[in-house]
């Protein structure tokens, strides 16, 4: 019997979107700050920090709670925020340093890629169109899974759809909830904090930036 060769590492690279591929968390800052002002208050930086890496539903609830407003207002406020974010995203978002280079290198090397975000499809598509839909084998959005980050389902779903071993794949994330999702899925997880520092006791490989990070570097994580 001949042993089958072990598939190359990484079998896939799974990217978060907001704060990882693109500098869109700053755009979310604008939308949520405007909503807070509309509601007669101001966005507490500590509350905003808790929002990073979650989803718009959770963010609106956190904002209302912080302002002492009824949570029953959430559906209407969510609609306002979504309309405003569509306008802001349509103005364009910037790549995070090194992200485009790593993504394009993976594509050129035929390494499967996925975008896995907590943002709903309706909003995410605006950014995906700017990044180039053809740069991803699949995209998984927050309203397409039963459990959002930090649950492992988003990344496990991506791996299943790609037909790869999640344990031999690399997740690139920036937030606590995203890193938690990647680690829980069993993927080799690389954290590149963006707007919010990760807890010092969170055991994960972390870098300051994706600048200079290439497939050769990712291959060194095979035994991580």
Buried (B, 14 or more C-beta within 10 A) or exposed (E): EEEEEEEEBBBBBBBBBBBBBBBBBBBBBEBBBBBBEEBEBEBBEEBBBBBBBBBBBBBBBBBBEBBEBEEEBBEEBBEBBBEBBBEBBEEEBEBBBBBBBBBEBBBEEEBBBBBBBBBBBEBBBBBBEBBEEEBBBBBBBBBBBEEBBBBBBBBBBBBEBBEBBBEBBBBBBBBBBBBBBBBBBBBBBBBBBBBBEBEEEEEBEBBEEBEEBBBEBBEEBEEE
